[in-house]
Amino acid sequence: MNRIFLFFFLMMATFGFSQKSKINLDNIKKEIADKESDFYYEKMLFKYKALPKSIDSIEAQHLYYGRTFLDKTVSTSDDEFKKLLKDFNKKNYPEAIAKTRDLLSKDPTNLDLLMIMLQCYDKLQDMKNFSYYLSQFKLLTSAILDSGDGKSEDSAFVVNSVGDEYILINVIQIPRQASRSSKPATGGMFDIWENNNTKTYIKVIYNDF
């Protein structure tokens, strides 16, 4: 896991961050469903799968946050996900990859699935496939990092789920000993992580649009 995130940080240092921007979920919901829009979800997915590095920061934002409006997504509570996790925990990486690839065909922007793919290919030392999925992972996590700076409620990082929140915590390296408090927010919940008098604000949005 540490190697994965080290590689991720090296890539982030190379490509940099785009300008922070407020997330307009209502607009994203509209755009990803409009076949005439440049941000039509199926159109963006084609680029995302074929050449992730061709996706710009606005498209990445629509891909990541647009997922919350999709009818078919994969949950960590699904039986299929639990089965692939069993294979992964047994270190049966080829079978875990096959199952994960199948689920990614249904839910290509699922960070939990991408994280499993990265760990499998890392264990198998398959750098070609590792790099491909890292590009997708970087693209989506960059969208989260571009949603704010985490320094206040107004500039909180915005994530689709608690699972994505914990992936973000690893990426920005919030220490394990950090304390967490929560408070209601419009359309979601704020989690405030505090360590050494430094607070990081993360907003987990509700999928009830």
N, C-alpha and C positions, 0 to 999 in steps of 0.2 A: 504493500500500500504506500509506504513512504517513497519508494522509487517512482511509482506512478505520479504522485503529487509533485515530486521533484522535477520530473520530466514536464509536467503540466506548467509549473512555474517558469521553467526555462523557455517554454514556448510562449507564455504570456509576456515574458520580458522581451522576446523577439518581436512579437506582433503588436504589443502595447494594448491600451484600452481606448475605446471610443468615448465620446462625450456622454456624461451622465444625462439621462432623460427620464421624465416622469412617465409611468406606465399608464396608458389610457386603455383599459380593458374593454370598454364599450366599443371603442374604435377598432381594436384588434378583432373583436368578435365579428364585427361587420365586414372588415376587410378580408379575413380568411375565408369567408363564405361567398364572396363575390368573385365569380369566375372571370370578370373583366379586370379585376384588381391585380396589380403586380404582386400583391401579398396573398393571393389565393393559395390556400394551404397545399393543395395537391401540386400546384406549380412549383412552390418552394421546395416541397419534399423531393421532387425530381432532382433539383440542383443539390440539395442537401445530401442525397444518397450518392450521386454521381461524382460531385466535386465539392466537398464541404467548404474548402477554402475560398470558393467563389461567392459564398454567402456574405453579404455585408451586415453591419451591426443592426440595422432596422429590420432586415429580413430575419435575423437571428432572434430578435425580440418577438416578432410575430410567430415564429416557429415555436419558441419556448412557451410563451404565455398563451398562444393559440391552442395549445394542447388541452388546456382546461375546458375548452368548449367542444372538444371532440366527443362523439358518442361512444366510440370504442377505444378504451385504453386498458392497459394491464396494471393490475394492482398487486402489491406484495402479498395480499391476502388471497389471491387467486390460486387455485390448485396447481395450475401449470407453473406458476412462479415458484411455489413451494417444492415442486418436483425438481426443477432445475437447480434450486438451492441445495437440495439433497445431493445431487450429483457433484455440485461444486464443493460442498463440505467433505465429500468422500474423495476429493481430488481427481474425480473423473472428468477432466477438463474437456476432452473432445465431445463427450455427451452433453456437458453443460453448455458448450458453445453451440451445438446443434439446436438445443432447446431454446437458448437465448436468441439465436438468429431467427428462429421461427416466431418468437414473441415480438422481436423487433420489427418483423414484417407487418405486424398489426399495430405496433406502437413505436415508431422509429425514434421519437424524441424522449423516450423514457430514460431518465438519468440512472435509475437503479439498474436497468438492464445494461446500459452502456458501461457502468462501473464494473459489473460482473464480467463483461467481455474484456475489458482492460486487464482485469486481474487474471483471467484465464490465459490470454495471450502473453501476458507478462510471465506467468509460470512456465509456459511452453517456449518462451524466448522467441516468439514469432513477432519480430519487430515490424514487418510489413503490415500485418493486420492490426497490431497494436497501434501503429501510427494512424491508420485509417480511422479507427474508432476514437482515438484520442482527439483527432481533428473535430469529430462530431461533438465529443464531450466538451472540448474547449469552446466550441461555438456556442453551445447552450449555456454553459456556466459563465461565459463572457456576457451573455444577455442579462444574467442575474447581477453580475458585478457592475454592469452599466446602469442598473435600475436605481442606484443610489450609492452613498458612501458609508451607510450604517451608523452615522454619527448622531442621528436624531430621528424622531418619529417621522418628520417631514422628508427625510432623506434615507429612510430605512431601505435595506435590501428587500426585494420582493420575491417570494418563492411560491411555487404552485402547491407545495405539500410539505409536511413535516419531514418526510424522507429527504426531499431536496434541501431542506434547511440543514440537515446533518451533513450532507455532502458539501454544502457551502461552508459549514463550520470547519471541515477538514481543509478545504481549499484555502480559506483565509487564516487558517491556523489559530482558531480560538482554543486556548488551553483547556484540557479536560477538567481542570479544577475550577473553571469559571462557573459562577452561579447564574441561574436563569430565573427570571420572573416574567409573568405574562399579564397582558391587559387587553380588553376588547378594542377592536378597531373597526372602522367602517369597511365592510366587506371582508373582514378577516380578523386576525389576532396578531398583536405585537408580542414577540418574544424579545426580552432585553437580557443580553448576556454581559456579565460584568466580571472583570478581572483586573486587579490592581488599580481600581478606581477608573478604569476605562470601560465604557459601555458600547456595545454593538447592538443596533436595532435591526431586527429582521421581522418583516410582515409576511405571515402565512395567509394567503388568500383563500376564501371559501369558494368551492366549486358549485355555486348555486345561482349562476347567471341564467 
